[in-house]
Amino acid sequence: MIMISGISSGNCILSSMAKERVKSGIIDHAQISGMKSAYTVVFDGSEWNGEPLVLSSSRQPYEPRIFKSLDGALAELLRIGLTEASIKITDGTDSE
């Protein structure tokens, strides 16, 4: 497990920060998690203060970015440079 912080020592990370960490080999896999119209991207193997790093947007850098579609989340991962991702579909009652 790699301990790296996101913005202001939080667990949210911008695409530009994630892209640099992908290039350097720190991040190599992500998980798209959520339900219809509410997907987030979590970076596997990277955490800060016991929380996994989560992709955020520049408009709301301290909150996880919510994607309306799997396609949108996957396209962002491709822009970042990741070639591996898993998908976890939840039903809204999962407590994980």
For each residue, the residues with C-beta under 8 A, 3 or more apart:
1: 45 46 47
2: 26 45 46 47
3: 47 48
4: 21 26 46 48 53
5: 9 10 11 48 49
6: 9 10 11 12 13 14 17 48 53 54 56
7: 10 12 13 14 17 56 61 62
8: 62
9: 5 6 48 49
10: 5 6 7 48 62
11: 5 6 47 48 49 51 52 53 54
12: 6 7 53 54 55 56 61 62 63 64
13: 6 7 17 18 21 43 53 54 55 56
14: 6 7 17 18 55 56 57 58 61
15: 18 19 55 76 79 80
16: 19 20
17: 6 7 13 14 20 21
18: 13 14 15 21 22 27 43 53 55 80
19: 15 16 22 23 79 80 81
20: 16 17 23 24
21: 4 13 17 18 24 26 27 46
22: 18 19 25 26 27 28 80 81 82
23: 19 20 81
24: 20 21
25: 22 28
26: 2 4 21 22 46
27: 18 21 22 30 43 45 46 53 82
28: 22 25 45 82 84
29: 43 44 45 82 84 85 86
30: 27 41 42 43 44 55 77 82 84 85 86
31: 41 42 43 44 85 86 87 88
32: 39 40 41 67 70 73 74 77 85 86 87 88
33: 39 40 41 42 87 88 90
34: 38 39 40 66 67 88 89 90
35: 38 39 89 90 91 92
36:
37: 68 69
38: 34 35 66 67 68
39: 32 33 34 35 66 67 68 69 70 72 73
40: 32 33 34 54 55 64 65 66 67 73
41: 30 31 32 33 54 55 65 67 73 76 77
42: 30 31 33 52 53 54 55
43: 13 18 27 29 30 31 46 52 53 54 55
44: 29 30 31 52 86
45: 1 2 27 28 29
46: 1 2 4 21 26 27 43 52 53
47: 1 2 3 11 50 51 52 53
48: 3 4 5 6 9 10 11 51 53
49: 5 9 11
50: 47
51: 11 47 48 54
52: 11 42 43 44 46 47
53: 4 6 11 12 13 18 27 42 43 46 47 48
54: 6 11 12 13 40 41 42 43 51 64 65
55: 12 13 14 15 18 30 40 41 42 43 64 65 76
56: 6 7 12 13 14 60 61 62 63 64 65
57: 14 60 61 65
58: 14 61
59:
60: 56 57 63 65
61: 7 12 14 56 57 58
62: 7 8 10 12 56
63: 12 56 60
64: 12 40 54 55 56
65: 40 41 54 55 56 57 60
66: 34 38 39 40
67: 32 34 38 39 40 41 70 72 73 76
68: 37 38 39 72
69: 37 39 72 73
70: 32 39 67 73 74 87
71: 74 75
72: 39 67 68 69 75 76
73: 32 39 40 41 67 69 70 76 77
74: 32 70 71 77 78 85
75: 71 72 78 79
76: 15 41 55 67 72 73 79 80
77: 30 32 41 73 74 80 82 85
78: 74 75 81 82
79: 15 19 75 76
80: 15 18 19 22 76 77
81: 19 22 23 78
82: 22 27 28 29 30 77 78 85
83:
84: 28 29 30
85: 29 30 31 32 74 77 82
86: 29 30 31 32 44
87: 31 32 33 70
88: 31 32 33 34
89: 34 35
90: 33 34 35 93 94 96
91: 35 94
92: 35
93: 90
94: 90 91
95:
96: 90
